[in-house]
Amino acid sequence: MTEAMEAEFDTVAEWTAQVAVDLGPDYYVPAGCRGSGSPAALDWLIDELGLTADETLLDSGAGVGGPAAYAAQAVGVTPLLVEPEAGACRAARTLFDYPVLQAIGSALPLADATFDAAWSLGVLCTTPDQRELLTELRRTVRPPGRVALLTFVARESVDAEQPEGNHFPTTDRLTELVEAAGLRVQSWRSTADLPDIPQEWTRRVDAVTDALAERHGRSQTWQLAERQSNRIGELLAQEKVTGELLVLRHA
């Protein structure tokens, strides 16, 4: 993992949990979802996956754990969080009472057909092992193989412009990867087509971000992470990259 990505997914993850604890429980889930899902995106994925209270959900690349906690609160699923970075694992344990396993998504130490459903949000485009990640998601879910993704997709090759350590697939490449992993697309929606984010959610996320900047804004770690985030924001604003939601099934 590059220095910039380690800053974002390890150190800043722990800082995020510390800030959320200081702000209070109402901030835990919004803080844990920074960069990995809005309420509208998560609601769409939960609905398209058909998640229910008696089911298990694998969150591969769970980060601080906000999306898994959102799903658990929304419909009562039982999540397992898998995350490669130690700092993010500690942050998730600080904020949420769910099991957390430190592992990489392309080589999950989990048995076949263990979960009812799985998702990986904002992760596929951060690894070169994209087919392996998708194959592992397919392997660990029971038929019919409910798998969901949130990923950034390039309209055309942006290799020279993408942030350090990112690997944005094109739409065609993403489709090829899904098929190669033994999956098929059930539904696909752009995040640009989703309803607006609720103002209260935005206010809480902004409060977390402001507190992080106030405490750590002068540190190289924070500046590296912010450069990564800002570069993705620029590519999205220029429509060179789009956020895409996919729900998949076994082929």
Secondary structure, DSSP 8 states (H G I E B T S, - for coil): --HHHHIIIIIHHHHHHHHHHHH-GGGHHHHHTTTT--HHHHHHHHHHHT--TT-EEEEET-TTSHHHHHHHHHH--EEEEEES-HHHHHHHHHH--S-EEE--TTS--S-TT-EEEEEEES-GGG-S-HHHHHHHHHHHEEEEEEEEEEEEEESS--TTTS-TT----BHHHHHHHHHHTTEEEEEEEEGGGS----HHHHHHHHHHHHHHHHHHTTSHHHHHHHHHHHHHHHHHHTTSEEEEEEEEEE-
